[in-house]
Amino acid sequence: MSTAAALPVLNLLANEGEGGNHDSLNPYLTGGAALFVLLLLLFVTTRFNRDR
């Protein structure tokens, strides 16, 4: 299937959804958790990089 043939199908699928986030998902909590995980990974990476 070529890209030109796939675009109308994907557009139809995207428009059929209820559209929106789930009620229980708080964007600030999700973003804060992602930031915390990334900072934790950065801390762990820098602690184990002792060769410099």
N, C-alpha and C positions, 0 to 999 in steps of 0.2 A: 504494500500500500504506500503510495507516494505521500509526501507532505501535503500537497494540495488536496488530496482526497481525504486525508485524516483531519484536516482543520475543521470542516463542518461537523464531523462526528464529535470531536472533542468540544466544540462550542455547544453543541446540543447537550452533551453530558454535563458540562459546567453550568448551564442555565437551568437544568432540572432540579438541582439541589435546593434544599431549604434555604441555603445561603446564610452563613453566619457562624459564629462560634458556638460551641456548646455552652449552656448556661453555667456550668460549674467551672469553666476555665476562666481564671482571672489573668489578664495579660500582664499585670504588674508582678504577680506572684510567679508566673511562668518565666518572665524575663529576669526577675531577681534570682530565681533558682538557677537559670542558665548562667548568669553572671557569676554566681557563687561557685558553680562547678568549674567554669573556665578559670577562675582565679585559683581555685584549689589545684587544678592541673598545672597551672603556671608555677605555683609554689612548690609542688612536688617535683616538677621538672628542674627547677633551679636548685633545689636542695640536693638532688642526685647528680647534678653536673659539677663535680668537684675537680675536674681536670684543668680548670682555668685558674 
